[in-house]
Amino acid sequence: MLAEKVLRAIGNTEMSVFTQDCELRYSWVCNGGESWLQDAREGMTDAELLSVAAADRSMAVKREVLRTHRPARFELAIARGGSLRWYDIRLDVDRDKEGEVCGIIGTSFDITEQKRREETLKTLLRELSHRSKNLLAIIQSLASQTARHSLTVPEFLVRFRGRIQSLSYSQDIVTDADWRGADLRSLVTTQVERYAPDGMDQIAFEAVDIYLSPTASLHVGLALHELAVNAASYGSLSVPGGSVSIKAEFEEIEGETMLVLVWQEHNGPRVRAERDARFGTSTLERIVPNAVGGTAELEYLPAGIRYTLLIPEAQFEITGPVIVD
C-alpha cells in the first residue's frame, strides 16, 4: 500500500525510477513520462535508448557502481524534440531479498529548466562583468580628465563627485529598465532639472521617442551634466529669465539615420569667445562622441553655448514614429 502511494506521488513529478539487472538491461521503469526513458522496455539497454556517446558514458558509470558498490551521480544531456534536455541521474546497487547485488536502481530527474536558469545567470554575470569594466574605465578617464583641469584638491573633489553622481543617476535609469538603456526624457529630467532654479520650466525639451543604449545613456548623461553645471554656474541657468532648449531629431547622414541632439542656451550672460579648460570640453568634445561612435561640436556663440552631438543608430532604439529630415 505504501509503495503504491510512493509511486503515485512520483507520477506527479519530473522524476523517473528504474531498475536494471547486472547486464544493465532494464527490468522496470516507473513514470518514464516524456523523458528519455519513455520508450524503455524490459530487456532494453542504454544503447537502444541513447546516442552512442551518452550510452557509453551512462553504462560506464553504472558498471563502476556495480564494481564498487558505491552510489554515483551524473548528468545527461539528451536531444529530444528539437531541443536539448538535461537529466540528473542518481544510481545505487539494487539488492535482492538475501542482500545480494542484483543490478542497479536509479532515478532520473529533468533539470532542464534549472540548467537554463544557470545559463541565463552566467550570461548575466558575464554581461555585468563587462559593464562593470566599462564603468571603471569611464571613471578612470573622468578622474584623469578632472585632475588635469583642476587647480586645487577641493576643486577636483567637487567636480569629480558631481561626475560620479551623474554616472550613478544614469546607471539607475539603465538598471531600472533591465539594462535595456535609458529614454532620453528621463536622462534630461534626471541630469538637468536639478540645476535649473525653476526646474523644467526653464528647459524646453523636444525630442523623438528613443531608448539610448546603456553605453550611450551613461555618456549622454555625462554630457548633459557638464552642460547643466556650466549653465547653472556661468550660463543661461545662472540668471533670471535664462533658459535652455534641448532638441533631438533624426537626420539622414551618408545613408545612416543619426540622432542629432542639440543643447542651446538662451537669455544668459554674453558668452566669451575664449574657452575655460575647466569646463568639461574634453568630456563633451572627445570622451562622449568617441564612446558612442559619433561626432560633437561645442560652439561658444554670443547668445549662449550650443552643443551638437551626433549619435549613430547602433546606439539607440526607436520607440515612436520616425521622421527623418
C-alpha angles and dihedrals in degrees: 000000000000091000090054091052091050092051091047090052091049088053089068093056139068089251126112123194123204144168130208131189125238089275087057094246115145114252100171139009126186124194097359086163112158093331128112087273095061092100095041114127133180110284096022124125133209089261088069095048106036140045116271094259094046093045092050092051094046094049092046091056092046093050089052090052090052091048099047101027087225124131118250138193132198142155128244126202110203129179109228130164094354094307138083117255124193126212133191107218121197121187140188136163117273118223133200126227091279091054095251120140108257102169142295132321118194150157131224120202125188107235098167095120091048090052091049091051090050091051091048090050091049090050091049092048091050089049091047091051091050093049092045091055090049091050092049090050090052091050092049091051092048092049092052094045093046093048092049092058101035119099097198138024093247090052090050092050094050094048095041094048089051092053093047089050089051090054090049093053092049091046090053090057092048092048093047088054091055091255091300090123133249135295113239095237092058091050092051093047093047099043103034111026097071091057094054113086090214095038119223090348086083093046120079104198122187118166146144120254107266143142115223118217116255091258093048091045093058095045098042086048089055092049092051090048093053092047093046094048091050092046091050092047103039110353143063096312091057096069135052112267094022120132145175129222119205117191130178124184141152122260130182108233121176092337095311128106107236129189109230112202116190127188114192127177122211137193095006131127115302108273119238117229094228118086127236107224090207091063104092096262093141090053093046100040103033117010099046100042092043091051094053095038093243140104135257140196126198114197126190099209120176091240093052147302115304121195123185122189123184114204121191120232092250087073100054143046120218113229101171141037114316119231114174122190 
